[in-house]
Amino acid sequence: MQTLPNPATSTSQPEFDTVIKRRKTRPVKVANVTIGGGYPVVVQSMINEDTMDIDGSVAAIRRLHEIGCEIVRVTVPSVGHAKAVGEIKQKLRETYQDVPLVADVHHNGMKIALEVAKYVDKVRINPGLYVFEKPRPDRGEFTQSEFDEIGEKIRETLEPLVVSLRDQGKAMRIGVNHGSLAERMLFTYGDTPEGMVESAIEFLRICESLDFRNLVISLKASRVPVMIAAYRLMAKRMDELGMDYPLHLGVTEAGDGEYGRIKSTAGIATLLADGIGDTIRVSLTEAPEKEIPVCYSILQALGLRKTMVEYVACPSCGRTLFNLEEVLHKVREATKHLTGLDIAVMGCIVNGPGEMADADYGYVGKQPGFISLYRGREEIKKVPESQGVEELINLIKSDGRWVDP
């Protein structure tokens, strides 16, 4: 247990841990990728192609995987699409490699899910859509017996899929969406995070009763505050129930462009900073390939995964001794392939050494026309500005940390 210094005997400041403490979860295997269990947060996305287009789907999956998407989801709206996934999986093995695949099954998809479970590594179901509930004409409240009767129907319908995945050693994602809660959940709990959580827990209990625990949970919403509240409540309820399932984070229907990225980051990063979340997807109304860099940027910014160079750069101001934007661009273009380094580009000496204290290398304007290069806090040499980027590269090479692009 961390203790604070006694103010009567110590003049030092209290130490605060800046490392995110992730919620402990069980490991869930999805082919050769593990979600939870202390493993790095996994990055996912979903292809846009019609799954019946075998060649197009294979190409799309490969494009995503090659740029760092670790698990790829495909839509499976029919039994025909489910069979096509088998061909996609086989062609990936023959022409590329065995990419972990998730089948997205909706709308009363019992037969579809059972068929596609033969071919994929994980099946995602939506509790609000997996079992069809007849609309109630009076839209009155459900009695407990009615609630339980529907629950038993859900169990009967879900059991064959659970048994199939359990016996094959595969995984399931129970993917609750705020916009598609089942009618009885809406009437019992309202259109609330509580309704989302109870919907997930109902399915979790069914799975546990069948000795199946290779499960991942998601509770997505298009409104960030709802999404954050649902995941926080889910983590709390699981702790109370002794459950330790990993969570898949995402803001559904986030949109496109700058706002879509900001909206996704606001929800995902907030929860990750709380220690909640084991796998993420940034859902943009753009090509799926555009989602992957955003995922990795979120993880890097929080110190959860380091997959690129971290650039520390001051905002431009009147003290800047060179064109900061231009120089940062040159430094980035020359070094962006060096995974794992921290490089600071600072426009003046006022804040430079202090702000870049944690960087591996520093590029600082100390006087007009010259650049001071640092290794950590140590100034190594001063060079003409025209030679700054070249000499930074030479410094990195001399330390044995350079690799050719």
N, C-alpha and C positions, 0 to 999 in steps of 0.2 A: 504494500500500500504506500502510495506516495505521501511524504510528509513535508510540511513547510518548515523553513528555518525558524528558530525561536528568535523573535525580534529583540529580545533582551540580550542575546549572546551573539547575534549575527547581524552584519550590515549588508549582506548580500540580498539581492532581490529573489522572490520566490521563482522557482522554475516551473514553467507550464509546458506540458507535452504538446508539441505541434504536429505529431503524427496521428493520422486518423486511426481510430480503433474500430475495426470492422466487426459487425455482429457475427457471432459464431454460428455457422450453419453446417449442415451435413454436406458432404461432397456428392454431387449428382453427375454421373457420367453420361455424356452425349457423344457416342463414338470415342474418339481419342481426345476429347476436350472435357475438362472437369469444371462444373459450375459450383461455386461455394467451397466449403471445406478449407478456407484460407488460400485458395488458388487465386491468381490474378483475376480481376474483373474481366469477364468475357465480352467481346464485341460481336453484335449480331446485326443482320439486316435481312431484307426480303426482296426477292426478284419481282419485276413487274410482268414478266412474260407469262403468257398462257401456258400452263403446265403440259398441255397437249402438244405444244411445240417443243419437241424433244431437243433438237439441235440448238434452238434459240435459248432454251432453259439451261442447257449444259454450258453454253458460252457465257450466259449471264452469271451463273453460279461461279464459274471459273474466274471471271473478271472481279467479282467481289472478293473471292478467297485470296486472289493474288495480291490485293491491296490491304489485306489484314482482317477481313471479315471472317471470324472464326467459326461461326455457325450461320447457316443460310436457311431461310424459311421459304416455302413454296405454298401456293394456294391450291387446295384440293376440293373443288366444289361438286365433284361427281365421282362415281366408281370408275368411270373411264379415265378421269384425271389421276385417280389413285394408281391405276395400272401403269399409266404413263410415267409416274414417278419411279417405278421399278426400272423402266428402261433408262431414265435419266441417271439413276444411281449406277447402273451397270456401265453406261457410257462414260461417266466420270471416272470410274475405276480403270477402264480400258485406255482412255485418252489423256487422263490427268492424274487424279488421285481421289481417294475416298473422302470427300468433303462431308462433314457432319450436316445432316439435313433434318429440318423440322417441317412437318405437314400441318397446315392450318385448316382445321375442319370446323365448319359452322352448320347451322340450320338443320337440326334433326339428322346429324350425320353418322348414325351408328354403323351402317353398312360401309360407308366411306372410310371411317376411322379404322375399322377392323381390316379392311383391304390394304390401306396405305401403311398400317402398322407393320406389315410384312417387309417393307422396303426402307423406311426411314429410321432415324435414330431417336426421334422424339415426336410425339403428337401433341399439338396444342388444341385444346377445346375451350369453348366459351360456355360457362355454366348457364348463362342466360339464353343460349340458343341451342345447346346440345340436345335438350329434351323439350319437345313442343308441349306447351301448356295451352289448353283451349281457353280462349278469352271468356271472361265472366260477364254476361250481359248486364248484371246488376252492379258489377264492379264494387261489391261490398267487401268487408273484411273477411279474411280466411279464418275459419275455426281451426283449433289445434288439430282436430282429426283430419280436416282437409289438407292442412299443411303437411302433416305426417304421411298422408296417403300419397301426395305428390312426391314427397321425399323417398318413399319406398319405390315408386315408379322410376325415379331417377336412379336409384341403386340398381334395380333390375336392368335398366338400360345401359348403365355405365359398366357393370360388372364384366361383361365379356371383353371389353377393351382393356380394362385394368388387368385382368388375368393374362391376356395376350402380351401386353407390355411387360408385365412382371416376369412371365415365363421366358421371354426373349431377352431380359436384362436391359430393356430400353426405358426411356424416360417419358414423362408427360408434363406439359405445362398447363396448369389451370389458370386460364387467362380471362380474368373478369374485366369487363368494360363498363364504365359508368353509364354509357348511353344504351346499354342493352341488358339491364338487369331483368331477371325474371319477374313476372307480374306479382307473384306472392311475396317476393322480397321487397318490391316497391310498396305494396300495401302494408307489409309488416314493419318495415324499417324506414320507409320513405326513400326518396332519391338522394341517398346519403352515403358517405364513406362507410358507415356502419353496415348498410345493406350490402355493399361490395364485399366487405370483410366476411360477413356471415355467409354470403354465397360461396366464397372460397372455402371457408371452414367446413361447410356442409359436404363439399366434394372431397376435402382432405380426410374427413372422418370415414367416408365411404371407402376411400383408398386404403386407409390404415386398417380398416376392418377386414380387408382382403390381403393384408400383409404386403402392401405395395407402398414404398416410400421414396421411390426414385422420382421425386416431384419438384417442380419449380413453380412459383406463384407470381402472377402479375396482377396489378389492379390499376389499369390505365384510365386516364380521363383527359379530355381536351383542355380542361381548366386546371392550371397548375396548382392552386390552393387545394382543390379537391383531390388531385393526385397525391400531393404531399401528405394530406391528412389521412388518406386511405392507407398508404404504405406505413406511416407511423403507427396507425391503429393496428394494422396487420401484424407488425413486429411485436407490439405490446401484447396482443391477444395470443400470438404463438408462444411468447415467453410464459404467459400465464398457463397455457395448456401443455407446456413441455414440448412444443414443436420447434424444430430447427431447420425448416425448409428454406432454401435460398430464394431470393427475390429477383425477378426480372424487372428492371425499371424502364419506363418510357412515358412520354407525354404523347398521347395518340392525337393524330390529326393536327400536328403542330403548324402545318403550313409550309411556306417556302421562304427563301431569301434570309436576310439578316434576322427578321423577327422570328422566323421558325427556329433558327439556331439559338437565339437568345431565350425563347420560350422553353425549348427542350433543355437547355443548360440550366435555366432557373429551377426546373423541377428535378432533373437528374442530379445535378451537382449538390443541391441542398440536401438531398437524402444521402448521397454518398458521403458528404461531410459529417452526417450524423452516424456514419458507420453502417448504413442500411443500403443493401444492393450488392448483387453478385454478378449480374450480367446486364447489359444495357443495349437499347436501340434508340437512335435518334430518328424519328419518323418525319421525313421531309417530303413535300410534294415536288420532288425533283428526282433525277436519276439516283438509284440506290447508292451508286459509288460516291455520291456527294455526302452521304451520311457518315462514312467511315472516318474521315479526318476529324469530323466534329467529335465523334466518340473518343478518339485517342487524345484530342486536345483537352477534353473535359478531364479525362483520367490523368493526364500529365499535369494539368494545372493544380490538381489536388494531391499530387505526389503518389498516386496509386499505381501508375505504370509509366515507365519512361521509354518512349519509342522514337524520340526525335530530339534535336538540339533544343535546349531551353534558352531563349534569348531574353536578356534583361536589358531594357533600353529606357532611358529617361525621356520624358516629354520634352519637346523642343521649347526653348525659351531664349531670352535675350543674351544669356551667358554662353550659349552654345558656340563652340569655336569651329564647327564645320557643319555641312549640310547633313543633319542627323538622319533624315529619312533616306537620303541617297546612300549614305555610308552603311546604314543598317541593311539596306537592300543588297549592297555589294558583299557585305560580310555573310549574310544569309545565303546568297547564291553560291558562295565559295565553300560554305561549311555545312549546309543543311543535311547532307548525307551522313554526318558523323553522329550516329546514335549515341545518346547518353551524356553529351557534354553540356555544360552551362557556359554561355559566352555573353559577357556584358559589353554593351556599346554605350558609352557615356559621353555626353557632349562637352562636359567641363569638369574641373577638378573639385568643385564645391561639394557635390554629393557623390561623385564617381566612386572613389575607393570604398566609402561606407556602404553605398547601395549595392555594390557588386561583391560584397565580402564573401558570399557563398558561391560565386562563379568560379569555374575552372580557369577561365582566361578573361582578361579585360582589355578593351580598346578605348582609350580615354584621351580626350582633347585637353592637354595641359597648357599649351601655348599655341598661338596662331601658326598654322603651317606644319605642326608636328603632332605626332601621336605617341603616347606612352603605352606600351604593352605590358600587361601584368600576367603573372601566374599566381592565381589566388590573390593574396594581399601584397605580394612582392612585385615591385616594379622591375622589369627585366631590362628594357631598353627603350630609348626614345628614337623614333625614326621619322623621316619626312612623311607628310600625309599621303603623298602619291605612292609610297611604298607600304602603307599601313596594312592593307589586306594581305599582300604577299608575305610580309614579315610575320603577320599573325599565323599564317599557314606554316611558315618555317619553324616558328616556335612550337606549334602543335606537333610537327614532324619530329623535332628534336626530342620531344617527350615520348615519342613512340606511340602517339594516340591518333595519328593520321591514317586513314585508309583511302585509297583511290575511289572516286565515285564510279 
